[in-house]
């Protein structure tokens, strides 16, 4: 199981290439653009919906104590 950062990408690994909230390409490590600023804000409150590595829609389960999201190719993210 992996843990994730507030941006929706796995911690301790290279940054993904897609936004965890909207699924659009991210800014490639540059400062957050206006387009993704709202996504960053939303990801602090809710789990990512798209895999940051492959842009696939993830299976998300929200529980009272946290959430889990699973990509069919990259496995589970837990927070």
Biopython code that builds the backbone (N, CA, C, O; Angstrom):
import numpy as np
from Bio.PDB.StructureBuilder import StructureBuilder

atoms = [
    (1, "UNK", "N", (0.836, -1.180, 0.000)),
    (1, "UNK", "CA", (0.000, 0.000, 0.000)),
    (1, "UNK", "C", (0.878, 1.240, 0.000)),
    (1, "UNK", "O", (1.944, 1.257, 0.615)),
    (2, "UNK", "N", (0.437, 2.246, -0.673)),
    (2, "UNK", "CA", (1.161, 3.503, -0.763)),
    (2, "UNK", "C", (0.442, 4.561, 0.048)),
    (2, "UNK", "O", (-0.765, 4.465, 0.270)),
    (3, "UNK", "N", (1.174, 5.568, 0.490)),
    (3, "UNK", "CA", (0.545, 6.739, 1.071)),
    (3, "UNK", "C", (0.606, 7.842, 0.035)),
    (3, "UNK", "O", (1.385, 7.762, -0.914)),
    (4, "UNK", "N", (-0.207, 8.868, 0.209)),
    (4, "UNK", "CA", (-0.252, 9.928, -0.791)),
    (4, "UNK", "C", (-0.010, 11.283, -0.169)),
    (4, "UNK", "O", (-0.213, 11.488, 1.027)),
    (5, "UNK", "N", (0.425, 12.193, -0.999)),
    (5, "UNK", "CA", (0.593, 13.573, -0.583)),
    (5, "UNK", "C", (-0.740, 14.296, -0.717)),
    (5, "UNK", "O", (-1.707, 13.750, -1.247)),
    (6, "UNK", "N", (-0.775, 15.523, -0.233)),
    (6, "UNK", "CA", (-2.001, 16.319, -0.347)),
    (6, "UNK", "C", (-2.367, 16.586, -1.799)),
    (6, "UNK", "O", (-3.528, 16.858, -2.103)),
    (7, "UNK", "N", (-1.394, 16.513, -2.695)),
    (7, "UNK", "CA", (-1.662, 16.760, -4.112)),
    (7, "UNK", "C", (-2.227, 15.543, -4.825)),
    (7, "UNK", "O", (-2.559, 15.619, -6.008)),
    (8, "UNK", "N", (-2.340, 14.435, -4.129)),
    (8, "UNK", "CA", (-2.933, 13.259, -4.740)),
    (8, "UNK", "C", (-1.948, 12.308, -5.368)),
    (8, "UNK", "O", (-2.354, 11.295, -5.937)),
    (9, "UNK", "N", (-0.655, 12.603, -5.281)),
    (9, "UNK", "CA", (0.363, 11.714, -5.817)),
    (9, "UNK", "C", (1.028, 10.935, -4.702)),
    (9, "UNK", "O", (0.996, 11.366, -3.550)),
    (10, "UNK", "N", (1.632, 9.796, -5.016)),
    (10, "UNK", "CA", (2.301, 9.012, -3.994)),
    (10, "UNK", "C", (3.453, 9.786, -3.376)),
    (10, "UNK", "O", (4.150, 10.521, -4.076)),
    (11, "UNK", "N", (3.664, 9.631, -2.058)),
    (11, "UNK", "CA", (4.796, 10.264, -1.412)),
    (11, "UNK", "C", (6.029, 9.429, -1.660)),
    (11, "UNK", "O", (5.935, 8.215, -1.837)),
    (12, "UNK", "N", (7.180, 10.064, -1.676)),
    (12, "UNK", "CA", (8.428, 9.347, -1.835)),
    (12, "UNK", "C", (8.680, 8.839, -3.240)),
    (12, "UNK", "O", (9.545, 7.984, -3.429)),
    (13, "UNK", "N", (7.968, 9.326, -4.218)),
    (13, "UNK", "CA", (8.200, 8.911, -5.595)),
    (13, "UNK", "C", (8.205, 10.138, -6.484)),
    (13, "UNK", "O", (7.951, 11.251, -6.023)),
    (14, "UNK", "N", (8.493, 9.935, -7.748)),
    (14, "UNK", "CA", (8.488, 11.062, -8.670)),
    (14, "UNK", "C", (7.072, 11.584, -8.834)),
    (14, "UNK", "O", (6.104, 10.835, -8.700)),
    (15, "UNK", "N", (6.959, 12.854, -9.120)),
    (15, "UNK", "CA", (5.655, 13.475, -9.290)),
    (15, "UNK", "C", (4.939, 12.884, -10.490)),
    (15, "UNK", "O", (5.555, 12.630, -11.526)),
    (16, "UNK", "N", (3.638, 12.664, -10.351)),
    (16, "UNK", "CA", (2.851, 12.139, -11.452)),
    (16, "UNK", "C", (2.742, 13.149, -12.570)),
    (16, "UNK", "O", (3.174, 14.293, -12.433)),
    (17, "UNK", "N", (2.171, 12.728, -13.660)),
    (17, "UNK", "CA", (2.055, 13.624, -14.794)),
    (17, "UNK", "C", (0.644, 14.139, -14.980)),
    (17, "UNK", "O", (0.392, 14.933, -15.886)),
    (18, "UNK", "N", (-0.291, 13.699, -14.131)),
    (18, "UNK", "CA", (-1.680, 14.120, -14.247)),
    (18, "UNK", "C", (-2.219, 14.585, -12.904)),
    (18, "UNK", "O", (-1.777, 14.125, -11.851)),
    (19, "UNK", "N", (-3.171, 15.496, -12.951)),
    (19, "UNK", "CA", (-3.823, 16.014, -11.752)),
    (19, "UNK", "C", (-4.697, 14.926, -11.132)),
    (19, "UNK", "O", (-5.447, 14.260, -11.847)),
    (20, "UNK", "N", (-4.614, 14.737, -9.827)),
    (20, "UNK", "CA", (-5.410, 13.729, -9.144)),
    (20, "UNK", "C", (-6.878, 14.084, -9.044)),
    (20, "UNK", "O", (-7.706, 13.206, -8.801)),
    (21, "UNK", "N", (-7.223, 15.352, -9.225)),
    (21, "UNK", "CA", (-8.625, 15.767, -9.119)),
    (21, "UNK", "C", (-9.336, 15.796, -10.468)),
    (21, "UNK", "O", (-10.410, 15.212, -10.612)),
    (22, "UNK", "N", (-8.752, 16.467, -11.456)),
    (22, "UNK", "CA", (-9.453, 16.628, -12.741)),
    (22, "UNK", "C", (-8.945, 15.690, -13.831)),
    (22, "UNK", "O", (-9.612, 15.518, -14.851)),
    (23, "UNK", "N", (-7.770, 15.078, -13.634)),
    (23, "UNK", "CA", (-7.230, 14.155, -14.621)),
    (23, "UNK", "C", (-6.488, 14.816, -15.767)),
    (23, "UNK", "O", (-5.965, 14.124, -16.640)),
    (24, "UNK", "N", (-6.431, 16.133, -15.784)),
    (24, "UNK", "CA", (-5.710, 16.847, -16.844)),
    (24, "UNK", "C", (-4.211, 16.820, -16.554)),
    (24, "UNK", "O", (-3.814, 16.619, -15.406)),
    (25, "UNK", "N", (-3.369, 17.019, -17.574)),
    (25, "UNK", "CA", (-1.923, 17.050, -17.333)),
    (25, "UNK", "C", (-1.566, 18.106, -16.288)),
    (25, "UNK", "O", (-2.120, 19.205, -16.281)),
    (26, "UNK", "N", (-0.619, 17.746, -15.395)),
    (26, "UNK", "CA", (-0.220, 18.712, -14.379)),
    (26, "UNK", "C", (0.804, 19.681, -14.947)),
    (26, "UNK", "O", (1.050, 19.696, -16.153)),
    (27, "UNK", "N", (1.395, 20.483, -14.086)),
    (27, "UNK", "CA", (2.311, 21.525, -14.530)),
    (27, "UNK", "C", (3.756, 21.063, -14.585)),
    (27, "UNK", "O", (4.657, 21.890, -14.734)),
    (28, "UNK", "N", (3.999, 19.778, -14.471)),
    (28, "UNK", "CA", (5.349, 19.243, -14.590)),
    (28, "UNK", "C", (6.322, 19.715, -13.532)),
    (28, "UNK", "O", (7.504, 19.896, -13.824)),
    (29, "UNK", "N", (5.858, 19.920, -12.308)),
    (29, "UNK", "CA", (6.738, 20.345, -11.231)),
    (29, "UNK", "C", (6.891, 21.849, -11.117)),
    (29, "UNK", "O", (7.538, 22.328, -10.185)),
    (30, "UNK", "N", (6.316, 22.603, -12.034)),
    (30, "UNK", "CA", (6.351, 24.059, -11.959)),
    (30, "UNK", "C", (5.367, 24.522, -10.898)),
    (30, "UNK", "O", (4.527, 23.736, -10.461)),
    (31, "UNK", "N", (5.449, 25.785, -10.471)),
    (31, "UNK", "CA", (4.455, 26.273, -9.517)),
    (31, "UNK", "C", (3.038, 26.044, -10.045)),
    (31, "UNK", "O", (2.796, 26.102, -11.250)),
    (32, "UNK", "N", (2.117, 25.788, -9.135)),
    (32, "UNK", "CA", (0.744, 25.465, -9.502)),
    (32, "UNK", "C", (0.113, 26.589, -10.309)),
    (32, "UNK", "O", (0.152, 27.751, -9.906)),
    (33, "UNK", "N", (-0.470, 26.237, -11.450)),
    (33, "UNK", "CA", (-1.128, 27.229, -12.291)),
    (33, "UNK", "C", (-2.495, 27.557, -11.710)),
    (33, "UNK", "O", (-3.000, 26.849, -10.839)),
    (34, "UNK", "N", (-3.086, 28.635, -12.201)),
    (34, "UNK", "CA", (-4.436, 28.996, -11.764)),
    (34, "UNK", "C", (-5.410, 27.868, -12.049)),
    (34, "UNK", "O", (-6.343, 27.631, -11.282)),
    (35, "UNK", "N", (-5.188, 27.174, -13.158)),
    (35, "UNK", "CA", (-6.072, 26.092, -13.565)),
    (35, "UNK", "C", (-6.125, 24.986, -12.516)),
    (35, "UNK", "O", (-7.190, 24.424, -12.258)),
    (36, "UNK", "N", (-4.987, 24.673, -11.915)),
    (36, "UNK", "CA", (-4.945, 23.585, -10.947)),
    (36, "UNK", "C", (-4.960, 24.062, -9.497)),
    (36, "UNK", "O", (-4.962, 23.235, -8.586)),
    (37, "UNK", "N", (-4.971, 25.355, -9.261)),
    (37, "UNK", "CA", (-5.017, 25.859, -7.890)),
    (37, "UNK", "C", (-6.270, 25.362, -7.177)),
    (37, "UNK", "O", (-6.201, 24.950, -6.019)),
    (38, "UNK", "N", (-7.400, 25.397, -7.850)),
    (38, "UNK", "CA", (-8.650, 24.902, -7.252)),
    (38, "UNK", "C", (-8.567, 23.396, -7.000)),
    (38, "UNK", "O", (-9.083, 22.908, -5.994)),
    (39, "UNK", "N", (-7.928, 22.664, -7.898)),
    (39, "UNK", "CA", (-7.760, 21.216, -7.713)),
    (39, "UNK", "C", (-6.947, 20.928, -6.453)),
    (39, "UNK", "O", (-7.291, 20.031, -5.683)),
    (40, "UNK", "N", (-5.867, 21.687, -6.240)),
    (40, "UNK", "CA", (-5.036, 21.503, -5.054)),
    (40, "UNK", "C", (-5.859, 21.751, -3.800)),
    (40, "UNK", "O", (-5.751, 21.002, -2.828)),
    (41, "UNK", "N", (-6.680, 22.793, -3.812)),
    (41, "UNK", "CA", (-7.535, 23.092, -2.664)),
    (41, "UNK", "C", (-8.521, 21.958, -2.402)),
    (41, "UNK", "O", (-8.723, 21.566, -1.253)),
    (42, "UNK", "N", (-9.134, 21.432, -3.458)),
    (42, "UNK", "CA", (-10.105, 20.353, -3.295)),
    (42, "UNK", "C", (-9.453, 19.061, -2.817)),
    (42, "UNK", "O", (-10.064, 18.311, -2.056)),
    (43, "UNK", "N", (-8.227, 18.789, -3.249)),
    (43, "UNK", "CA", (-7.550, 17.559, -2.841)),
    (43, "UNK", "C", (-7.135, 17.567, -1.373)),
    (43, "UNK", "O", (-6.806, 16.514, -0.827)),
    (44, "UNK", "N", (-7.143, 18.724, -0.726)),
    (44, "UNK", "CA", (-6.884, 18.739, 0.713)),
    (44, "UNK", "C", (-8.106, 18.258, 1.481)),
    (44, "UNK", "O", (-7.992, 17.849, 2.636)),
    (45, "UNK", "N", (-9.283, 18.304, 0.843)),
    (45, "UNK", "CA", (-10.531, 17.918, 1.504)),
    (45, "UNK", "C", (-11.081, 16.574, 1.057)),
    (45, "UNK", "O", (-11.834, 15.944, 1.800)),
    (46, "UNK", "N", (-10.729, 16.127, -0.120)),
    (46, "UNK", "CA", (-11.302, 14.891, -0.665)),
    (46, "UNK", "C", (-10.230, 14.064, -1.357)),
    (46, "UNK", "O", (-9.173, 14.590, -1.706)),
    (47, "UNK", "N", (-10.488, 12.773, -1.562)),
    (47, "UNK", "CA", (-9.481, 11.902, -2.183)),
    (47, "UNK", "C", (-9.315, 12.188, -3.671)),
    (47, "UNK", "O", (-10.211, 12.745, -4.307)),
    (48, "UNK", "N", (-8.160, 11.804, -4.225)),
    (48, "UNK", "CA", (-7.964, 11.953, -5.668)),
    (48, "UNK", "C", (-8.894, 11.017, -6.422)),
    (48, "UNK", "O", (-9.199, 9.926, -5.940)),
    (49, "UNK", "N", (-9.339, 11.422, -7.577)),
    (49, "UNK", "CA", (-10.242, 10.605, -8.399)),
    (49, "UNK", "C", (-9.531, 9.991, -9.595)),
    (49, "UNK", "O", (-10.021, 9.026, -10.181)),
    (50, "UNK", "N", (-8.381, 10.546, -9.961)),
    (50, "UNK", "CA", (-7.621, 10.055, -11.112)),
    (50, "UNK", "C", (-6.215, 9.676, -10.666)),
    (50, "UNK", "O", (-5.639, 10.323, -9.791)),
    (51, "UNK", "N", (-5.666, 8.628, -11.268)),
    (51, "UNK", "CA", (-4.296, 8.215, -10.984)),
    (51, "UNK", "C", (-3.339, 9.270, -11.541)),
    (51, "UNK", "O", (-3.455, 9.672, -12.699)),
    (52, "UNK", "N", (-2.403, 9.710, -10.717)),
    (52, "UNK", "CA", (-1.445, 10.730, -11.142)),
    (52, "UNK", "C", (-0.439, 10.193, -12.152)),
    (52, "UNK", "O", (0.229, 10.975, -12.828)),
    (53, "UNK", "N", (-0.321, 8.870, -12.265)),
    (53, "UNK", "CA", (0.651, 8.278, -13.180)),
    (53, "UNK", "C", (0.074, 7.958, -14.550)),
    (53, "UNK", "O", (0.762, 8.106, -15.560)),
    (54, "UNK", "N", (-1.195, 7.517, -14.599)),
    (54, "UNK", "CA", (-1.724, 7.037, -15.887)),
    (54, "UNK", "C", (-3.072, 7.657, -16.279)),
    (54, "UNK", "O", (-3.599, 7.347, -17.347)),
    (55, "UNK", "N", (-3.631, 8.517, -15.440)),
    (55, "UNK", "CA", (-4.870, 9.242, -15.725)),
    (55, "UNK", "C", (-6.124, 8.365, -15.696)),
    (55, "UNK", "O", (-7.201, 8.812, -16.090)),
    (56, "UNK", "N", (-5.989, 7.119, -15.231)),
    (56, "UNK", "CA", (-7.170, 6.257, -15.122)),
    (56, "UNK", "C", (-8.019, 6.694, -13.940)),
    (56, "UNK", "O", (-7.497, 7.152, -12.923)),
    (57, "UNK", "N", (-9.313, 6.552, -14.080)),
    (57, "UNK", "CA", (-10.238, 6.826, -12.987)),
    (57, "UNK", "C", (-10.021, 5.754, -11.925)),
    (57, "UNK", "O", (-9.949, 4.569, -12.252)),
    (58, "UNK", "N", (-9.917, 6.152, -10.658)),
    (58, "UNK", "CA", (-9.658, 5.203, -9.586)),
    (58, "UNK", "C", (-10.935, 4.816, -8.848)),
    (58, "UNK", "O", (-11.916, 5.558, -8.830)),
    (59, "UNK", "N", (-10.892, 3.637, -8.244)),
    (59, "UNK", "CA", (-11.968, 3.173, -7.372)),
    (59, "UNK", "C", (-11.696, 3.781, -5.997)),
    (59, "UNK", "O", (-10.665, 3.496, -5.386)),
    (60, "UNK", "N", (-12.618, 4.622, -5.503)),
    (60, "UNK", "CA", (-12.420, 5.355, -4.253)),
    (60, "UNK", "C", (-13.437, 4.897, -3.223)),
    (60, "UNK", "O", (-14.622, 4.756, -3.526)),
    (61, "UNK", "N", (-12.959, 4.660, -1.982)),
    (61, "UNK", "CA", (-13.851, 4.323, -0.879)),
    (61, "UNK", "C", (-13.560, 5.278, 0.269)),
    (61, "UNK", "O", (-12.422, 5.383, 0.726)),
    (62, "UNK", "N", (-14.594, 5.972, 0.732)),
    (62, "UNK", "CA", (-14.464, 6.917, 1.829)),
    (62, "UNK", "C", (-15.058, 6.279, 3.075)),
    (62, "UNK", "O", (-16.171, 5.755, 3.041)),
    (63, "UNK", "N", (-14.307, 6.323, 4.185)),
    (63, "UNK", "CA", (-14.765, 5.790, 5.465)),
    (63, "UNK", "C", (-14.747, 6.923, 6.486)),
    (63, "UNK", "O", (-14.188, 7.984, 6.208)),
    (64, "UNK", "N", (-15.342, 6.725, 7.657)),
    (64, "UNK", "CA", (-15.306, 7.781, 8.677)),
    (64, "UNK", "C", (-13.890, 8.142, 9.141)),
    (64, "UNK", "O", (-13.663, 9.254, 9.620)),
    (65, "UNK", "N", (-12.949, 7.226, 9.006)),
    (65, "UNK", "CA", (-11.590, 7.482, 9.485)),
    (65, "UNK", "C", (-10.604, 7.847, 8.386)),
    (65, "UNK", "O", (-9.439, 8.109, 8.688)),
    (66, "UNK", "N", (-11.017, 7.876, 7.134)),
    (66, "UNK", "CA", (-10.103, 8.199, 6.039)),
    (66, "UNK", "C", (-10.665, 7.764, 4.704)),
    (66, "UNK", "O", (-11.881, 7.709, 4.520)),
    (67, "UNK", "N", (-9.784, 7.458, 3.781)),
    (67, "UNK", "CA", (-10.219, 7.017, 2.459)),
    (67, "UNK", "C", (-9.155, 6.131, 1.836)),
    (67, "UNK", "O", (-8.004, 6.116, 2.270)),
    (68, "UNK", "N", (-9.559, 5.396, 0.812)),
    (68, "UNK", "CA", (-8.610, 4.634, 0.003)),
    (68, "UNK", "C", (-9.005, 4.806, -1.453)),
    (68, "UNK", "O", (-10.186, 4.930, -1.781)),
    (69, "UNK", "N", (-8.015, 4.813, -2.309)),
    (69, "UNK", "CA", (-8.239, 4.923, -3.750)),
    (69, "UNK", "C", (-7.354, 3.884, -4.418)),
    (69, "UNK", "O", (-6.200, 3.706, -4.029)),
    (70, "UNK", "N", (-7.886, 3.200, -5.418)),
    (70, "UNK", "CA", (-7.132, 2.134, -6.064)),
    (70, "UNK", "C", (-7.147, 2.289, -7.573)),
    (70, "UNK", "O", (-8.204, 2.390, -8.197)),
    (71, "UNK", "N", (-5.946, 2.307, -8.150)),
    (71, "UNK", "CA", (-5.776, 2.315, -9.602)),
    (71, "UNK", "C", (-5.619, 0.875, -10.055)),
    (71, "UNK", "O", (-4.927, 0.094, -9.402)),
    (72, "UNK", "N", (-6.243, 0.514, -11.152)),
    (72, "UNK", "CA", (-6.153, -0.861, -11.640)),
    (72, "UNK", "C", (-4.734, -1.223, -12.076)),
    (72, "UNK", "O", (-4.402, -2.407, -12.144)),
    (73, "UNK", "N", (-3.897, -0.242, -12.370)),
    (73, "UNK", "CA", (-2.518, -0.498, -12.803)),
    (73, "UNK", "C", (-1.468, -0.234, -11.728)),
    (73, "UNK", "O", (-0.438, -0.906, -11.697)),
    (74, "UNK", "N", (-1.714, 0.739, -10.844)),
    (74, "UNK", "CA", (-0.690, 1.163, -9.895)),
    (74, "UNK", "C", (-0.996, 0.841, -8.441)),
    (74, "UNK", "O", (-0.207, 1.195, -7.565)),
    (75, "UNK", "N", (-2.104, 0.187, -8.156)),
    (75, "UNK", "CA", (-2.389, -0.247, -6.795)),
    (75, "UNK", "C", (-3.105, 0.783, -5.947)),
    (75, "UNK", "O", (-3.668, 1.754, -6.451)),
    (76, "UNK", "N", (-3.068, 0.544, -4.639)),
    (76, "UNK", "CA", (-3.868, 1.319, -3.688)),
    (76, "UNK", "C", (-3.101, 2.498, -3.110)),
    (76, "UNK", "O", (-1.891, 2.429, -2.897)),
    (77, "UNK", "N", (-3.825, 3.575, -2.862)),
    (77, "UNK", "CA", (-3.354, 4.739, -2.128)),
    (77, "UNK", "C", (-4.219, 4.827, -0.884)),
    (77, "UNK", "O", (-5.443, 4.738, -0.983)),
    (78, "UNK", "N", (-3.613, 5.000, 0.291)),
    (78, "UNK", "CA", (-4.347, 5.037, 1.551)),
    (78, "UNK", "C", (-4.039, 6.343, 2.265)),
    (78, "UNK", "O", (-2.897, 6.804, 2.274)),
    (79, "UNK", "N", (-5.063, 6.932, 2.862)),
    (79, "UNK", "CA", (-4.849, 8.121, 3.691)),
    (79, "UNK", "C", (-5.811, 8.100, 4.832)),
    (79, "UNK", "O", (-5.806, 9.011, 5.660)),
]
sb = StructureBuilder()
sb.init_structure("model")
sb.init_model(0)
sb.init_chain("A")
sb.init_seg("    ")
for serial, (resi, resn, name, xyz) in enumerate(atoms, 1):
    if name == "N":
        sb.init_residue(resn, " ", resi, " ")
    sb.init_atom(name, np.array(xyz, "f"), 0.0, 1.0, " ", f" {name:<3s}", serial, name[0])
structure = sb.get_structure()
